[in-house]
Amino acid sequence: MMSHCLQLARTVVVSRSFRHRVLNVLVQLYQAQPEPDYLSMCQCLFFLNNHQQVAAVLAKLLRGEPVTMPCACESACFIV
C-alpha cells in the first residue's frame, strides 16, 4: 500500500506542497515499521531533496550487520 502511495506521489500528484506532505508522511511510516523498507524510504527522502538524511540512512545500513550492506548498495544505485 505504501509503495503504491509512493508511486502515485511521484507520478500523479501535481501539487508540489501536497506531494511533499505525502512523502513526509511516508517517511514517518517507513521509519515506524519494525523492518523498514529502506529503499522506498531513501527514494522518498531523495524526492524531498533531503540528501543528508539519505546519507545517514545509507551510512547506518553500511555500519550495520553484513546482511544490510547489499540493501545499502541497492538503495544507493536506485537513487542515482
C-alpha atoms as one frame of an Amber mdcrd trajectory, in Angstrom:
protein
   0.000   0.000   0.000   2.780   2.446   0.903   4.736   1.611  -2.257   1.606
   2.366  -4.264   1.272   5.729  -2.471   4.913   6.474  -3.252   4.361   5.675
  -6.916   1.262   7.897  -7.050   3.054  10.744  -5.298   5.867  10.536  -7.822
   3.748  10.275 -10.947   0.225  11.612 -10.387   0.268  14.299  -7.689   0.770
  17.661  -9.357   0.836  19.960  -6.333   4.389  20.145  -5.025   3.355  21.047
  -1.479   0.869  18.164  -1.283   3.434  15.760  -2.770   5.948  16.825  -0.106
   3.388  16.286   2.653   2.611  12.805   1.307   6.309  11.936   1.056   6.979
  13.198   4.594   4.161  11.036   5.945   5.519   8.045   4.033   8.987   8.581
   5.530   7.463   8.647   9.012   5.526   5.452   8.281   8.598   3.686   6.886
  10.641   4.698   9.939   7.941   3.403  12.295   7.999  -0.101  10.810   9.877
  -2.846  12.677  11.749  -3.662   9.448  11.666  -0.511   7.308  11.737  -0.576
   3.524  14.986   1.376   3.287  14.895   1.593  -0.493  11.491   3.284  -0.540
  12.378   5.463   2.418  15.533   6.662   0.648  13.550   7.348  -2.505  11.098
   9.484  -0.534  13.946  11.370   1.107  15.639  11.852  -2.259  12.460  13.308
  -3.789  12.185  15.579  -0.756  15.714  16.775  -1.570  16.875  15.630   1.858
  20.277  14.303   0.879  21.697  14.453   4.386  19.074  12.074   5.726  19.567
   9.747   2.732  23.287   9.669   3.519  22.529   8.996   7.193  20.287   6.038
   6.321  22.861   4.577   3.929  25.655   5.060   6.466  23.538   3.347   9.117
  22.993   0.397   6.776  26.689   0.177   5.925  27.665   0.216   9.605  25.050
  -2.389  10.498  25.118  -6.112  10.128  26.680  -7.628   6.994  23.163  -8.507
   5.831  22.250  -4.814   5.447  25.199  -3.920   3.191  23.532  -5.179  -0.037
  20.432  -3.178   0.891  22.563  -0.037   1.204  24.219  -0.661  -2.161  20.884
  -1.385  -3.841  19.327   1.749  -2.366  22.247   3.900  -3.495  22.069   2.512
  -7.044  18.326   3.029  -7.368  18.526   6.603  -6.133  21.197   7.636  -8.614
